[in-house]
Amino acid sequence: MGGSNRRCESFDNAVRQQRTETANMSAADFLFAPEVQKLLMVAYAAPDQQFSSSELAKRSKLDPGDAGRTLEHLFGSGILRRNKPNAEEAETISVDRTFIFHDELRSIALKSFAAAEPVRSMLRAKFKDSVMRAFILEEDKDGTLELLVVHGQLMPDESAMKAACQKLSKNIHRHLKVHVISSIRFNSLTPRDSLASKLAAPGALEVIALGDTKAQPPVEKVGLLQSAKKKFATLARPSA
């Protein structure tokens, strides 16, 4: 009987581990090897910048050998290109914007390993009790991400949010512009508000949806006039 229980327990642990590993997988893991994701995260964050191979390896935290082999694959695919050196300068590498699927690949990167997943992971890990919703509003031509964070009953600590965003910015090699507003403010946005127009844009991406965290909505305050009306209605009821 004890052996049977141990086998069941081992099976349950294996199932839980498999579920955890699956949950931790990037949505792009089915398309790109981890080495490709690390290099493209750096390259797409600064699409007009030229890098040396050693700089790309360092920024992507890859072994030089792994980086070199992966770069050759990306050159052959047409995703990255070699730039001819001038005079005694070394050869540089950059994103090839003429690649037929450049826009699609950059969009996939933005929606997964290069932005959405790191942002989601950071907010869920550090601000699960306060952040109710979050959006990537847009990415500018320089790779800067504009984020909208919507908090509930609890407001995220300002210094903790600033520190977390600075660390995230360093990890994904992108500058961040972050707006933090309450859910009440979010629900009162009008079409004339700049945040509302960005939310309605095709490129806006929701990374934290309602129910993804433990954050609770704020307690609605009843206005004085509503409170007076309720009291008057109570007093006006005939007594039994």
Salt bridges, closest charged atoms under 4 A:
ASP48 OD1 - ARG97 NE 3.02
GLU55 OE2 - ARG59 NH2 3.15
ASP66 OD1 - ARG69 NH2 2.46
GLU72 OE2 - ARG82 NH2 2.41
GLU91 OE1 - ARG82 NE 3.46
GLU138 OE2 - LYS198 NZ 3.93
GLU139 OE2 - ARG106 NH2 3.16
GLU139 OE2 - ARG174 NH1 2.57
ASP142 OD1 - LYS141 NZ 3.63
GLU146 OE2 - HIS179 NE2 2.59
GLU146 OE1 - LYS198 NZ 2.91
ASP193 OD2 - ARG185 NH2 2.80
GLU206 OE2 - ARG133 NH2 2.97
ASP212 OD2 - ARG124 NH2 3.58
